[in-house]
Amino acid sequence: MRSSRKYQREVPALNTERLMGYTHREIGTDGLEYKVHQIRSGQKVYLCPGCNGTISIGESHVVAWTEEGWFGAEAGARDRRHWHSGCWNARGRRR
Ligand SMILES: [Zn+2]
């Protein structure tokens, strides 16, 4: 009797997180846990929600999203935003 058991391996649940090596978590000002991913060099121009300025191609910045929003993890990830690193760090101080 042949067994295929040896080909079965445990697959890590959060593969994407492993690919995104610089992702870490932090608690936002709204009390939700955010995933924050450092981008070393942007591929596109992004609009920063912190200052409404643009993030240039090649500029290092962060991407942040939450999986604890009302619409779930997928919607949160789809709704991720690109921020200047400084704007993301300073966001809690804005009123
Ligand atoms: Zn900004």
PDB file of the backbone (N, CA, C, O) and the ligand in Angstrom, with CONECT records:
HET     ZN  A 101       1
ATOM      1  N   MET A   1       0.837  -1.196   0.000  1.00  0.00           N
ATOM      2  CA  MET A   1       0.000   0.000   0.000  1.00  0.00           C
ATOM      3  C   MET A   1       0.873   1.248   0.000  1.00  0.00           C
ATOM      4  O   MET A   1       1.768   1.408   0.830  1.00  0.00           O
ATOM      5  N   ARG A   2       0.588   2.119  -0.948  1.00  0.00           N
ATOM      6  CA  ARG A   2       1.399   3.336  -1.033  1.00  0.00           C
ATOM      7  C   ARG A   2       0.774   4.464  -0.230  1.00  0.00           C
ATOM      8  O   ARG A   2      -0.445   4.575  -0.102  1.00  0.00           O
ATOM      9  N   SER A   3       1.586   5.228   0.261  1.00  0.00           N
ATOM     10  CA  SER A   3       1.098   6.346   1.062  1.00  0.00           C
ATOM     11  C   SER A   3       1.520   7.669   0.423  1.00  0.00           C
ATOM     12  O   SER A   3       2.671   7.845   0.024  1.00  0.00           O
ATOM     13  N   SER A   4       0.588   8.570   0.339  1.00  0.00           N
ATOM     14  CA  SER A   4       0.928   9.902  -0.177  1.00  0.00           C
ATOM     15  C   SER A   4       1.187  10.865   0.970  1.00  0.00           C
ATOM     16  O   SER A   4       1.381  12.068   0.793  1.00  0.00           O
ATOM     17  N   ARG A   5       1.178  10.278   2.134  1.00  0.00           N
ATOM     18  CA  ARG A   5       1.264  11.106   3.335  1.00  0.00           C
ATOM     19  C   ARG A   5       2.544  11.950   3.383  1.00  0.00           C
ATOM     20  O   ARG A   5       2.543  13.079   3.874  1.00  0.00           O
ATOM     21  N   LYS A   6       3.614  11.387   2.870  1.00  0.00           N
ATOM     22  CA  LYS A   6       4.872  12.123   2.995  1.00  0.00           C
ATOM     23  C   LYS A   6       4.909  13.385   2.115  1.00  0.00           C
ATOM     24  O   LYS A   6       5.768  14.250   2.283  1.00  0.00           O
ATOM     25  N   TYR A   7       3.947  13.467   1.168  1.00  0.00           N
ATOM     26  CA  TYR A   7       3.903  14.671   0.339  1.00  0.00           C
ATOM     27  C   TYR A   7       3.055  15.784   0.958  1.00  0.00           C
ATOM     28  O   TYR A   7       3.017  16.919   0.481  1.00  0.00           O
ATOM     29  N   GLN A   8       2.389  15.410   2.023  1.00  0.00           N
ATOM     30  CA  GLN A   8       1.550  16.418   2.672  1.00  0.00           C
ATOM     31  C   GLN A   8       2.380  17.187   3.699  1.00  0.00           C
ATOM     32  O   GLN A   8       2.951  16.616   4.628  1.00  0.00           O
ATOM     33  N   ARG A   9       2.419  18.445   3.503  1.00  0.00           N
ATOM     34  CA  ARG A   9       3.180  19.267   4.446  1.00  0.00           C
ATOM     35  C   ARG A   9       2.275  20.356   4.975  1.00  0.00           C
ATOM     36  O   ARG A   9       1.326  20.783   4.317  1.00  0.00           O
ATOM     37  N   GLU A  10       2.580  20.778   6.135  1.00  0.00           N
ATOM     38  CA  GLU A  10       1.785  21.856   6.697  1.00  0.00           C
ATOM     39  C   GLU A  10       2.120  23.160   6.003  1.00  0.00           C
ATOM     40  O   GLU A  10       3.282  23.552   5.892  1.00  0.00           O
ATOM     41  N   VAL A  11       1.086  23.809   5.547  1.00  0.00           N
ATOM     42  CA  VAL A  11       1.278  25.070   4.853  1.00  0.00           C
ATOM     43  C   VAL A  11       1.002  26.209   5.826  1.00  0.00           C
ATOM     44  O   VAL A  11      -0.047  26.237   6.468  1.00  0.00           O
ATOM     45  N   PRO A  12       1.922  27.130   5.936  1.00  0.00           N
ATOM     46  CA  PRO A  12       1.684  28.253   6.851  1.00  0.00           C
ATOM     47  C   PRO A  12       0.442  29.036   6.431  1.00  0.00           C
ATOM     48  O   PRO A  12       0.230  29.276   5.242  1.00  0.00           O
ATOM     49  N   ALA A  13      -0.352  29.420   7.371  1.00  0.00           N
ATOM     50  CA  ALA A  13      -1.621  30.084   7.079  1.00  0.00           C
ATOM     51  C   ALA A  13      -1.401  31.431   6.404  1.00  0.00           C
ATOM     52  O   ALA A  13      -2.147  31.806   5.499  1.00  0.00           O
ATOM     53  N   LEU A  14      -0.404  32.137   6.831  1.00  0.00           N
ATOM     54  CA  LEU A  14      -0.218  33.496   6.322  1.00  0.00           C
ATOM     55  C   LEU A  14       1.022  33.589   5.436  1.00  0.00           C
ATOM     56  O   LEU A  14       2.043  34.166   5.809  1.00  0.00           O
ATOM     57  N   ASN A  15       0.892  33.007   4.269  1.00  0.00           N
ATOM     58  CA  ASN A  15       1.982  33.029   3.313  1.00  0.00           C
ATOM     59  C   ASN A  15       2.404  34.435   2.915  1.00  0.00           C
ATOM     60  O   ASN A  15       3.590  34.752   2.827  1.00  0.00           O
ATOM     61  N   THR A  16       1.404  35.261   2.678  1.00  0.00           N
ATOM     62  CA  THR A  16       1.693  36.606   2.183  1.00  0.00           C
ATOM     63  C   THR A  16       2.555  37.368   3.179  1.00  0.00           C
ATOM     64  O   THR A  16       3.405  38.175   2.803  1.00  0.00           O
ATOM     65  N   GLU A  17       2.320  37.098   4.439  1.00  0.00           N
ATOM     66  CA  GLU A  17       3.060  37.822   5.456  1.00  0.00           C
ATOM     67  C   GLU A  17       4.548  37.485   5.397  1.00  0.00           C
ATOM     68  O   GLU A  17       5.408  38.319   5.682  1.00  0.00           O
ATOM     69  N   ARG A  18       4.818  36.257   5.027  1.00  0.00           N
ATOM     70  CA  ARG A  18       6.205  35.841   4.947  1.00  0.00           C
ATOM     71  C   ARG A  18       6.899  36.492   3.742  1.00  0.00           C
ATOM     72  O   ARG A  18       8.073  36.854   3.804  1.00  0.00           O
ATOM     73  N   LEU A  19       6.147  36.628   2.656  1.00  0.00           N
ATOM     74  CA  LEU A  19       6.703  37.267   1.473  1.00  0.00           C
ATOM     75  C   LEU A  19       7.021  38.728   1.744  1.00  0.00           C
ATOM     76  O   LEU A  19       8.002  39.279   1.244  1.00  0.00           O
ATOM     77  N   MET A  20       6.169  39.332   2.543  1.00  0.00           N
ATOM     78  CA  MET A  20       6.348  40.748   2.841  1.00  0.00           C
ATOM     79  C   MET A  20       7.195  40.857   4.092  1.00  0.00           C
ATOM     80  O   MET A  20       6.688  41.036   5.199  1.00  0.00           O
ATOM     81  N   GLY A  21       8.484  40.746   3.889  1.00  0.00           N
ATOM     82  CA  GLY A  21       9.403  40.568   4.991  1.00  0.00           C
ATOM     83  C   GLY A  21       9.466  41.679   6.011  1.00  0.00           C
ATOM     84  O   GLY A  21       9.878  41.445   7.147  1.00  0.00           O
ATOM     85  N   TYR A  22       9.074  42.865   5.644  1.00  0.00           N
ATOM     86  CA  TYR A  22       9.238  43.980   6.565  1.00  0.00           C
ATOM     87  C   TYR A  22       7.943  44.370   7.257  1.00  0.00           C
ATOM     88  O   TYR A  22       7.854  45.427   7.881  1.00  0.00           O
ATOM     89  N   THR A  23       6.940  43.508   7.142  1.00  0.00           N
ATOM     90  CA  THR A  23       5.662  43.840   7.758  1.00  0.00           C
ATOM     91  C   THR A  23       5.732  43.715   9.283  1.00  0.00           C
ATOM     92  O   THR A  23       6.233  42.720   9.808  1.00  0.00           O
ATOM     93  N   HIS A  24       5.246  44.691   9.960  1.00  0.00           N
ATOM     94  CA  HIS A  24       5.078  44.549  11.397  1.00  0.00           C
ATOM     95  C   HIS A  24       3.697  45.074  11.770  1.00  0.00           C
ATOM     96  O   HIS A  24       2.991  45.637  10.933  1.00  0.00           O
ATOM     97  N   ARG A  25       3.321  44.886  13.019  1.00  0.00           N
ATOM     98  CA  ARG A  25       1.995  45.295  13.451  1.00  0.00           C
ATOM     99  C   ARG A  25       2.101  46.440  14.436  1.00  0.00           C
ATOM    100  O   ARG A  25       3.032  46.506  15.239  1.00  0.00           O
ATOM    101  N   GLU A  26       1.150  47.326  14.365  1.00  0.00           N
ATOM    102  CA  GLU A  26       1.046  48.317  15.422  1.00  0.00           C
ATOM    103  C   GLU A  26      -0.401  48.728  15.620  1.00  0.00           C
ATOM    104  O   GLU A  26      -1.228  48.605  14.716  1.00  0.00           O
ATOM    105  N   ILE A  27      -0.690  49.214  16.806  1.00  0.00           N
ATOM    106  CA  ILE A  27      -2.055  49.603  17.126  1.00  0.00           C
ATOM    107  C   ILE A  27      -2.253  51.056  16.706  1.00  0.00           C
ATOM    108  O   ILE A  27      -1.493  51.939  17.105  1.00  0.00           O
ATOM    109  N   GLY A  28      -3.276  51.290  15.904  1.00  0.00           N
ATOM    110  CA  GLY A  28      -3.552  52.632  15.419  1.00  0.00           C
ATOM    111  C   GLY A  28      -4.257  53.473  16.464  1.00  0.00           C
ATOM    112  O   GLY A  28      -4.641  52.986  17.527  1.00  0.00           O
ATOM    113  N   THR A  29      -4.419  54.747  16.138  1.00  0.00           N
ATOM    114  CA  THR A  29      -5.085  55.671  17.052  1.00  0.00           C
ATOM    115  C   THR A  29      -6.544  55.291  17.254  1.00  0.00           C
ATOM    116  O   THR A  29      -7.161  55.688  18.243  1.00  0.00           O
ATOM    117  N   ASP A  30      -7.103  54.517  16.310  1.00  0.00           N
ATOM    118  CA  ASP A  30      -8.485  54.072  16.443  1.00  0.00           C
ATOM    119  C   ASP A  30      -8.600  52.755  17.204  1.00  0.00           C
ATOM    120  O   ASP A  30      -9.687  52.185  17.304  1.00  0.00           O
ATOM    121  N   GLY A  31      -7.471  52.268  17.744  1.00  0.00           N
ATOM    122  CA  GLY A  31      -7.501  51.056  18.546  1.00  0.00           C
ATOM    123  C   GLY A  31      -7.435  49.781  17.734  1.00  0.00           C
ATOM    124  O   GLY A  31      -7.390  48.692  18.306  1.00  0.00           O
ATOM    125  N   LEU A  32      -7.428  49.886  16.414  1.00  0.00           N
ATOM    126  CA  LEU A  32      -7.341  48.699  15.564  1.00  0.00           C
ATOM    127  C   LEU A  32      -5.877  48.340  15.336  1.00  0.00           C
ATOM    128  O   LEU A  32      -4.996  49.200  15.364  1.00  0.00           O
ATOM    129  N   GLU A  33      -5.644  47.070  15.114  1.00  0.00           N
ATOM    130  CA  GLU A  33      -4.286  46.637  14.808  1.00  0.00           C
ATOM    131  C   GLU A  33      -4.023  46.823  13.314  1.00  0.00           C
ATOM    132  O   GLU A  33      -4.782  46.346  12.471  1.00  0.00           O
ATOM    133  N   TYR A  34      -2.950  47.517  13.011  1.00  0.00           N
ATOM    134  CA  TYR A  34      -2.579  47.751  11.621  1.00  0.00           C
ATOM    135  C   TYR A  34      -1.354  46.938  11.262  1.00  0.00           C
ATOM    136  O   TYR A  34      -0.460  46.712  12.078  1.00  0.00           O
ATOM    137  N   LYS A  35      -1.346  46.510  10.020  1.00  0.00           N
ATOM    138  CA  LYS A  35      -0.130  45.929   9.481  1.00  0.00           C
ATOM    139  C   LYS A  35       0.576  47.028   8.712  1.00  0.00           C
ATOM    140  O   LYS A  35      -0.031  47.732   7.904  1.00  0.00           O
ATOM    141  N   VAL A  36       1.838  47.163   8.969  1.00  0.00           N
ATOM    142  CA  VAL A  36       2.610  48.231   8.354  1.00  0.00           C
ATOM    143  C   VAL A  36       3.772  47.597   7.604  1.00  0.00           C
ATOM    144  O   VAL A  36       4.585  46.869   8.172  1.00  0.00           O
ATOM    145  N   HIS A  37       3.821  47.894   6.329  1.00  0.00           N
ATOM    146  CA  HIS A  37       4.834  47.280   5.478  1.00  0.00           C
ATOM    147  C   HIS A  37       5.759  48.357   4.920  1.00  0.00           C
ATOM    148  O   HIS A  37       5.298  49.317   4.302  1.00  0.00           O
ATOM    149  N   GLN A  38       7.039  48.201   5.135  1.00  0.00           N
ATOM    150  CA  GLN A  38       8.018  49.165   4.628  1.00  0.00           C
ATOM    151  C   GLN A  38       8.305  48.882   3.164  1.00  0.00           C
ATOM    152  O   GLN A  38       8.665  47.764   2.796  1.00  0.00           O
ATOM    153  N   ILE A  39       8.146  49.882   2.350  1.00  0.00           N
ATOM    154  CA  ILE A  39       8.503  49.770   0.936  1.00  0.00           C
ATOM    155  C   ILE A  39       9.820  50.524   0.751  1.00  0.00           C
ATOM    156  O   ILE A  39       9.938  51.700   1.094  1.00  0.00           O
ATOM    157  N   ARG A  40      10.785  49.826   0.208  1.00  0.00           N
ATOM    158  CA  ARG A  40      12.085  50.486   0.064  1.00  0.00           C
ATOM    159  C   ARG A  40      12.108  51.448  -1.116  1.00  0.00           C
ATOM    160  O   ARG A  40      12.758  52.493  -1.079  1.00  0.00           O
ATOM    161  N   SER A  41      11.385  51.069  -2.159  1.00  0.00           N
ATOM    162  CA  SER A  41      11.402  51.891  -3.357  1.00  0.00           C
ATOM    163  C   SER A  41      10.070  51.719  -4.085  1.00  0.00           C
ATOM    164  O   SER A  41       9.785  50.647  -4.620  1.00  0.00           O
ATOM    165  N   GLY A  42       9.254  52.775  -4.106  1.00  0.00           N
ATOM    166  CA  GLY A  42       7.935  52.671  -4.717  1.00  0.00           C
ATOM    167  C   GLY A  42       8.001  52.494  -6.223  1.00  0.00           C
ATOM    168  O   GLY A  42       8.909  53.001  -6.882  1.00  0.00           O
ATOM    169  N   GLN A  43       7.020  51.761  -6.765  1.00  0.00           N
ATOM    170  CA  GLN A  43       6.966  51.504  -8.206  1.00  0.00           C
ATOM    171  C   GLN A  43       6.067  52.505  -8.927  1.00  0.00           C
ATOM    172  O   GLN A  43       6.123  52.639 -10.149  1.00  0.00           O
ATOM    173  N   LYS A  44       5.253  53.193  -8.167  1.00  0.00           N
ATOM    174  CA  LYS A  44       4.263  54.102  -8.735  1.00  0.00           C
ATOM    175  C   LYS A  44       4.234  55.365  -7.892  1.00  0.00           C
ATOM    176  O   LYS A  44       4.852  55.437  -6.830  1.00  0.00           O
ATOM    177  N   VAL A  45       3.505  56.359  -8.383  1.00  0.00           N
ATOM    178  CA  VAL A  45       3.260  57.546  -7.580  1.00  0.00           C
ATOM    179  C   VAL A  45       2.003  57.291  -6.751  1.00  0.00           C
ATOM    180  O   VAL A  45       0.981  56.869  -7.291  1.00  0.00           O
ATOM    181  N   TYR A  46       2.072  57.540  -5.463  1.00  0.00           N
ATOM    182  CA  TYR A  46       0.929  57.343  -4.582  1.00  0.00           C
ATOM    183  C   TYR A  46       0.551  58.658  -3.936  1.00  0.00           C
ATOM    184  O   TYR A  46       1.378  59.559  -3.794  1.00  0.00           O
ATOM    185  N   LEU A  47      -0.703  58.755  -3.548  1.00  0.00           N
ATOM    186  CA  LEU A  47      -1.172  59.919  -2.819  1.00  0.00           C
ATOM    187  C   LEU A  47      -1.199  59.574  -1.335  1.00  0.00           C
ATOM    188  O   LEU A  47      -1.856  58.621  -0.915  1.00  0.00           O
ATOM    189  N   CYS A  48      -0.482  60.358  -0.559  1.00  0.00           N
ATOM    190  CA  CYS A  48      -0.394  60.100   0.871  1.00  0.00           C
ATOM    191  C   CYS A  48      -1.607  60.685   1.576  1.00  0.00           C
ATOM    192  O   CYS A  48      -1.877  61.879   1.443  1.00  0.00           O
ATOM    193  N   PRO A  49      -2.351  59.863   2.331  1.00  0.00           N
ATOM    194  CA  PRO A  49      -3.540  60.367   3.027  1.00  0.00           C
ATOM    195  C   PRO A  49      -3.192  61.254   4.227  1.00  0.00           C
ATOM    196  O   PRO A  49      -4.062  61.929   4.777  1.00  0.00           O
ATOM    197  N   GLY A  50      -1.932  61.249   4.623  1.00  0.00           N
ATOM    198  CA  GLY A  50      -1.529  62.051   5.772  1.00  0.00           C
ATOM    199  C   GLY A  50      -1.397  63.525   5.436  1.00  0.00           C
ATOM    200  O   GLY A  50      -1.819  64.388   6.205  1.00  0.00           O
ATOM    201  N   CYS A  51      -0.811  63.805   4.282  1.00  0.00           N
ATOM    202  CA  CYS A  51      -0.542  65.193   3.927  1.00  0.00           C
ATOM    203  C   CYS A  51      -1.163  65.563   2.572  1.00  0.00           C
ATOM    204  O   CYS A  51      -1.044  66.706   2.129  1.00  0.00           O
ATOM    205  N   ASN A  52      -1.823  64.601   1.917  1.00  0.00           N
ATOM    206  CA  ASN A  52      -2.380  64.787   0.585  1.00  0.00           C
ATOM    207  C   ASN A  52      -1.316  65.119  -0.456  1.00  0.00           C
ATOM    208  O   ASN A  52      -1.625  65.624  -1.536  1.00  0.00           O
ATOM    209  N   GLY A  53      -0.085  64.834  -0.126  1.00  0.00           N
ATOM    210  CA  GLY A  53       0.999  65.021  -1.078  1.00  0.00           C
ATOM    211  C   GLY A  53       1.286  63.716  -1.812  1.00  0.00           C
ATOM    212  O   GLY A  53       0.732  62.670  -1.475  1.00  0.00           O
ATOM    213  N   THR A  54       2.144  63.784  -2.802  1.00  0.00           N
ATOM    214  CA  THR A  54       2.459  62.574  -3.560  1.00  0.00           C
ATOM    215  C   THR A  54       3.736  61.930  -3.047  1.00  0.00           C
ATOM    216  O   THR A  54       4.650  62.597  -2.562  1.00  0.00           O
ATOM    217  N   ILE A  55       3.764  60.626  -3.170  1.00  0.00           N
ATOM    218  CA  ILE A  55       4.957  59.848  -2.877  1.00  0.00           C
ATOM    219  C   ILE A  55       5.568  59.498  -4.229  1.00  0.00           C
ATOM    220  O   ILE A  55       4.929  58.845  -5.053  1.00  0.00           O
ATOM    221  N   SER A  56       6.787  59.927  -4.452  1.00  0.00           N
ATOM    222  CA  SER A  56       7.402  59.772  -5.765  1.00  0.00           C
ATOM    223  C   SER A  56       7.829  58.337  -6.031  1.00  0.00           C
ATOM    224  O   SER A  56       8.011  57.539  -5.112  1.00  0.00           O
ATOM    225  N   ILE A  57       7.982  58.030  -7.314  1.00  0.00           N
ATOM    226  CA  ILE A  57       8.532  56.725  -7.698  1.00  0.00           C
ATOM    227  C   ILE A  57       9.939  56.608  -7.115  1.00  0.00           C
ATOM    228  O   ILE A  57      10.752  57.526  -7.228  1.00  0.00           O
ATOM    229  N   GLY A  58      10.206  55.473  -6.496  1.00  0.00           N
ATOM    230  CA  GLY A  58      11.526  55.238  -5.935  1.00  0.00           C
ATOM    231  C   GLY A  58      11.690  55.726  -4.508  1.00  0.00           C
ATOM    232  O   GLY A  58      12.714  55.472  -3.873  1.00  0.00           O
ATOM    233  N   GLU A  59      10.685  56.426  -4.003  1.00  0.00           N
ATOM    234  CA  GLU A  59      10.769  56.938  -2.637  1.00  0.00           C
ATOM    235  C   GLU A  59      10.371  55.836  -1.650  1.00  0.00           C
ATOM    236  O   GLU A  59       9.408  55.105  -1.882  1.00  0.00           O
ATOM    237  N   SER A  60      11.111  55.725  -0.559  1.00  0.00           N
ATOM    238  CA  SER A  60      10.736  54.738   0.447  1.00  0.00           C
ATOM    239  C   SER A  60       9.547  55.269   1.246  1.00  0.00           C
ATOM    240  O   SER A  60       9.477  56.458   1.557  1.00  0.00           O
ATOM    241  N   HIS A  61       8.628  54.388   1.569  1.00  0.00           N
ATOM    242  CA  HIS A  61       7.426  54.796   2.279  1.00  0.00           C
ATOM    243  C   HIS A  61       6.828  53.578   2.972  1.00  0.00           C
ATOM    244  O   HIS A  61       7.439  52.509   2.966  1.00  0.00           O
ATOM    245  N   VAL A  62       5.656  53.717   3.562  1.00  0.00           N
ATOM    246  CA  VAL A  62       5.021  52.572   4.213  1.00  0.00           C
ATOM    247  C   VAL A  62       3.632  52.335   3.615  1.00  0.00           C
ATOM    248  O   VAL A  62       2.980  53.261   3.132  1.00  0.00           O
ATOM    249  N   VAL A  63       3.201  51.084   3.657  1.00  0.00           N
ATOM    250  CA  VAL A  63       1.829  50.722   3.314  1.00  0.00           C
ATOM    251  C   VAL A  63       1.189  50.228   4.599  1.00  0.00           C
ATOM    252  O   VAL A  63       1.777  49.418   5.316  1.00  0.00           O
ATOM    253  N   ALA A  64      -0.006  50.708   4.895  1.00  0.00           N
ATOM    254  CA  ALA A  64      -0.662  50.296   6.127  1.00  0.00           C
ATOM    255  C   ALA A  64      -2.104  49.911   5.849  1.00  0.00           C
ATOM    256  O   ALA A  64      -2.792  50.530   5.038  1.00  0.00           O
ATOM    257  N   TRP A  65      -2.539  48.875   6.543  1.00  0.00           N
ATOM    258  CA  TRP A  65      -3.938  48.456   6.445  1.00  0.00           C
ATOM    259  C   TRP A  65      -4.304  47.701   7.705  1.00  0.00           C
ATOM    260  O   TRP A  65      -3.431  47.266   8.456  1.00  0.00           O
ATOM    261  N   THR A  66      -5.580  47.551   7.930  1.00  0.00           N
ATOM    262  CA  THR A  66      -6.038  46.798   9.084  1.00  0.00           C
ATOM    263  C   THR A  66      -6.899  45.642   8.615  1.00  0.00           C
ATOM    264  O   THR A  66      -7.597  45.739   7.605  1.00  0.00           O
ATOM    265  N   GLU A  67      -6.844  44.559   9.351  1.00  0.00           N
ATOM    266  CA  GLU A  67      -7.699  43.409   9.042  1.00  0.00           C
ATOM    267  C   GLU A  67      -8.816  43.311  10.063  1.00  0.00           C
ATOM    268  O   GLU A  67      -9.536  42.314  10.120  1.00  0.00           O
ATOM    269  N   GLU A  68      -8.951  44.346  10.862  1.00  0.00           N
ATOM    270  CA  GLU A  68      -9.954  44.318  11.919  1.00  0.00           C
ATOM    271  C   GLU A  68     -11.098  45.288  11.655  1.00  0.00           C
ATOM    272  O   GLU A  68     -11.917  45.555  12.535  1.00  0.00           O
ATOM    273  N   GLY A  69     -11.146  45.811  10.440  1.00  0.00           N
ATOM    274  CA  GLY A  69     -12.217  46.746  10.106  1.00  0.00           C
ATOM    275  C   GLY A  69     -13.566  46.064   9.993  1.00  0.00           C
ATOM    276  O   GLY A  69     -13.665  44.839  10.052  1.00  0.00           O
ATOM    277  N   TRP A  70     -14.588  46.859   9.834  1.00  0.00           N
ATOM    278  CA  TRP A  70     -15.960  46.356   9.765  1.00  0.00           C
ATOM    279  C   TRP A  70     -16.172  45.395   8.610  1.00  0.00           C
ATOM    280  O   TRP A  70     -17.009  44.496   8.688  1.00  0.00           O
ATOM    281  N   PHE A  71     -15.426  45.582   7.556  1.00  0.00           N
ATOM    282  CA  PHE A  71     -15.696  44.789   6.358  1.00  0.00           C
ATOM    283  C   PHE A  71     -14.741  43.616   6.217  1.00  0.00           C
ATOM    284  O   PHE A  71     -14.711  42.957   5.177  1.00  0.00           O
ATOM    285  N   GLY A  72     -13.960  43.351   7.260  1.00  0.00           N
ATOM    286  CA  GLY A  72     -13.147  42.148   7.273  1.00  0.00           C
ATOM    287  C   GLY A  72     -11.746  42.344   6.708  1.00  0.00           C
ATOM    288  O   GLY A  72     -11.379  43.417   6.229  1.00  0.00           O
ATOM    289  N   ALA A  73     -10.989  41.265   6.785  1.00  0.00           N
ATOM    290  CA  ALA A  73      -9.573  41.308   6.423  1.00  0.00           C
ATOM    291  C   ALA A  73      -9.364  41.624   4.945  1.00  0.00           C
ATOM    292  O   ALA A  73      -8.482  42.407   4.591  1.00  0.00           O
ATOM    293  N   GLU A  74     -10.175  41.015   4.087  1.00  0.00           N
ATOM    294  CA  GLU A  74      -9.973  41.218   2.652  1.00  0.00           C
ATOM    295  C   GLU A  74     -10.231  42.655   2.247  1.00  0.00           C
ATOM    296  O   GLU A  74      -9.463  43.254   1.494  1.00  0.00           O
ATOM    297  N   ALA A  75     -11.321  43.196   2.758  1.00  0.00           N
ATOM    298  CA  ALA A  75     -11.648  44.582   2.439  1.00  0.00           C
ATOM    299  C   ALA A  75     -10.582  45.513   2.996  1.00  0.00           C
ATOM    300  O   ALA A  75     -10.223  46.505   2.363  1.00  0.00           O
ATOM    301  N   GLY A  76     -10.083  45.193   4.171  1.00  0.00           N
ATOM    302  CA  GLY A  76      -9.049  46.011   4.777  1.00  0.00           C
ATOM    303  C   GLY A  76      -7.780  46.028   3.949  1.00  0.00           C
ATOM    304  O   GLY A  76      -7.156  47.073   3.763  1.00  0.00           O
ATOM    305  N   ALA A  77      -7.409  44.862   3.457  1.00  0.00           N
ATOM    306  CA  ALA A  77      -6.192  44.757   2.658  1.00  0.00           C
ATOM    307  C   ALA A  77      -6.367  45.461   1.317  1.00  0.00           C
ATOM    308  O   ALA A  77      -5.431  46.062   0.790  1.00  0.00           O
ATOM    309  N   ARG A  78      -7.575  45.378   0.774  1.00  0.00           N
ATOM    310  CA  ARG A  78      -7.865  46.037  -0.493  1.00  0.00           C
ATOM    311  C   ARG A  78      -7.810  47.557  -0.327  1.00  0.00           C
ATOM    312  O   ARG A  78      -7.499  48.303  -1.256  1.00  0.00           O
ATOM    313  N   ASP A  79      -8.120  47.970   0.873  1.00  0.00           N
ATOM    314  CA  ASP A  79      -8.228  49.391   1.167  1.00  0.00           C
ATOM    315  C   ASP A  79      -6.926  49.966   1.732  1.00  0.00           C
ATOM    316  O   ASP A  79      -6.921  51.044   2.327  1.00  0.00           O
ATOM    317  N   ARG A  80      -5.836  49.244   1.543  1.00  0.00           N
ATOM    318  CA  ARG A  80      -4.573  49.690   2.129  1.00  0.00           C
ATOM    319  C   ARG A  80      -4.123  51.014   1.511  1.00  0.00           C
ATOM    320  O   ARG A  80      -4.458  51.350   0.375  1.00  0.00           O
ATOM    321  N   ARG A  81      -3.359  51.739   2.301  1.00  0.00           N
ATOM    322  CA  ARG A  81      -2.942  53.070   1.893  1.00  0.00           C
ATOM    323  C   ARG A  81      -1.428  53.200   1.945  1.00  0.00           C
ATOM    324  O   ARG A  81      -0.760  52.596   2.784  1.00  0.00           O
ATOM    325  N   HIS A  82      -0.917  53.987   1.046  1.00  0.00           N
ATOM    326  CA  HIS A  82       0.515  54.288   1.033  1.00  0.00           C
ATOM    327  C   HIS A  82       0.731  55.640   1.713  1.00  0.00           C
ATOM    328  O   HIS A  82       0.066  56.625   1.392  1.00  0.00           O
ATOM    329  N   TRP A  83       1.648  55.667   2.631  1.00  0.00           N
ATOM    330  CA  TRP A  83       1.938  56.873   3.420  1.00  0.00           C
ATOM    331  C   TRP A  83       3.429  57.204   3.310  1.00  0.00           C
ATOM    332  O   TRP A  83       4.268  56.318   3.149  1.00  0.00           O
ATOM    333  N   HIS A  84       3.739  58.514   3.402  1.00  0.00           N
ATOM    334  CA  HIS A  84       5.127  58.868   3.703  1.00  0.00           C
ATOM    335  C   HIS A  84       5.442  58.286   5.087  1.00  0.00           C
ATOM    336  O   HIS A  84       4.582  58.290   5.968  1.00  0.00           O
ATOM    337  N   SER A  85       6.639  57.799   5.279  1.00  0.00           N
ATOM    338  CA  SER A  85       6.988  57.225   6.581  1.00  0.00           C
ATOM    339  C   SER A  85       6.742  58.223   7.700  1.00  0.00           C
ATOM    340  O   SER A  85       6.200  57.875   8.749  1.00  0.00           O
ATOM    341  N   GLY A  86       7.144  59.462   7.469  1.00  0.00           N
ATOM    342  CA  GLY A  86       6.974  60.498   8.483  1.00  0.00           C
ATOM    343  C   GLY A  86       5.507  60.791   8.778  1.00  0.00           C
ATOM    344  O   GLY A  86       5.131  61.011   9.929  1.00  0.00           O
ATOM    345  N   CYS A  87       4.680  60.794   7.734  1.00  0.00           N
ATOM    346  CA  CYS A  87       3.252  61.073   7.920  1.00  0.00           C
ATOM    347  C   CYS A  87       2.591  59.954   8.710  1.00  0.00           C
ATOM    348  O   CYS A  87       1.741  60.209   9.564  1.00  0.00           O
ATOM    349  N   TRP A  88       2.976  58.725   8.430  1.00  0.00           N
ATOM    350  CA  TRP A  88       2.414  57.601   9.171  1.00  0.00           C
ATOM    351  C   TRP A  88       2.801  57.707  10.636  1.00  0.00           C
ATOM    352  O   TRP A  88       1.959  57.519  11.514  1.00  0.00           O
ATOM    353  N   ASN A  89       4.057  58.003  10.908  1.00  0.00           N
ATOM    354  CA  ASN A  89       4.506  58.105  12.295  1.00  0.00           C
ATOM    355  C   ASN A  89       3.870  59.285  13.018  1.00  0.00           C
ATOM    356  O   ASN A  89       3.690  59.247  14.235  1.00  0.00           O
ATOM    357  N   ALA A  90       3.533  60.325  12.277  1.00  0.00           N
ATOM    358  CA  ALA A  90       3.007  61.541  12.901  1.00  0.00           C
ATOM    359  C   ALA A  90       1.487  61.545  12.972  1.00  0.00           C
ATOM    360  O   ALA A  90       0.906  62.471  13.538  1.00  0.00           O
ATOM    361  N   ARG A  91       0.827  60.533  12.413  1.00  0.00           N
ATOM    362  CA  ARG A  91      -0.630  60.612  12.256  1.00  0.00           C
ATOM    363  C   ARG A  91      -1.365  60.728  13.577  1.00  0.00           C
ATOM    364  O   ARG A  91      -2.417  61.362  13.653  1.00  0.00           O
ATOM    365  N   GLY A  92      -0.805  60.106  14.642  1.00  0.00           N
ATOM    366  CA  GLY A  92      -1.477  60.145  15.941  1.00  0.00           C
ATOM    367  C   GLY A  92      -1.460  61.520  16.572  1.00  0.00           C
ATOM    368  O   GLY A  92      -2.233  61.817  17.482  1.00  0.00           O
ATOM    369  N   ARG A  93      -0.555  62.361  16.066  1.00  0.00           N
ATOM    370  CA  ARG A  93      -0.416  63.683  16.658  1.00  0.00           C
ATOM    371  C   ARG A  93      -1.313  64.715  15.950  1.00  0.00           C
ATOM    372  O   ARG A  93      -1.440  65.856  16.395  1.00  0.00           O
ATOM    373  N   ARG A  94      -1.927  64.287  14.846  1.00  0.00           N
ATOM    374  CA  ARG A  94      -2.837  65.201  14.146  1.00  0.00           C
ATOM    375  C   ARG A  94      -4.199  65.215  14.801  1.00  0.00           C
ATOM    376  O   ARG A  94      -4.643  64.211  15.359  1.00  0.00           O
ATOM    377  N   ARG A  95      -4.842  66.322  14.734  1.00  0.00           N
ATOM    378  CA  ARG A  95      -6.199  66.414  15.269  1.00  0.00           C
ATOM    379  C   ARG A  95      -7.076  67.102  14.253  1.00  0.00           C
ATOM    380  O   ARG A  95      -8.269  67.290  14.492  1.00  0.00           O
TER     381      ARG A  95
HETATM  382 ZN    ZN A 101       2.598  62.519   3.479  1.00  0.00          ZN2+
END
